[in-house]
Amino acid sequence: MKKLGYIALGILLVIGLSGAAALAKGKGFVHGIVVKLDGEDYYLAGPPDGPNGASDIPGHWWRMAGMNRMVGKHYNTGPFGASSWWATQEDDGILLFNVRAIIDTWSMDKAKDYSEKGYVHYHEFVRVSDGAQHPSKVVWLHHRPMLTFYFDGGPHPELAHQVYQGRTDYDFIPNWNMPYSP
């Protein structure tokens, strides 16, 4: 019986340490963040590669930064740990971007305003309970590169482009002018 207790303790330690390692990588940021919108829990749309199958954008780690705001870190890692997925010539797991995020609705006036400020890409929320998209809210993303590199991977390699350290990436999968229609 004592041996079984040690085995269980060992399993719990491994699980705990792997979770701690994940949090350490993000320094308090989490992959698979749950965002409360209109009284319901939502993930960012993406593959279910977060803790306990949580969905998120590949390589992104988040924390809330006030009402309707988030900050994120975008690493060079793809879905389920795919190596160097966003920038094929860069090291796997390296920090590519710091990300600022604003939760809001989509309208052409807002889209123009956000895009001029560098929020050129919006992303969808999916409800934790059933995967349905939020009926009106998206998260507007502003990517600021942490190094100079060639962005040639991710879900749209056809949008490959050079990015420069410290300069807002106005070409990061620009969908700002495409109406949100869940």
Secondary structure, 3 states (H helix, E strand, C coil): CHHHHHHHHHHHHHHHHHHHHHHHHHCCCECCCCEEECCEEEEECCCCCCHHHCCCCCCEEEEECCCCEEEEEEECECHHHCECCCCCCCCCCCEEEEEEEEEEECCHHHHHHHHHCCCCEEEEEEECCCCCEEEEEEEEEEEEECCCEEECCCCCHHHCEEECCCCCCCCCCCCCCCCCCC
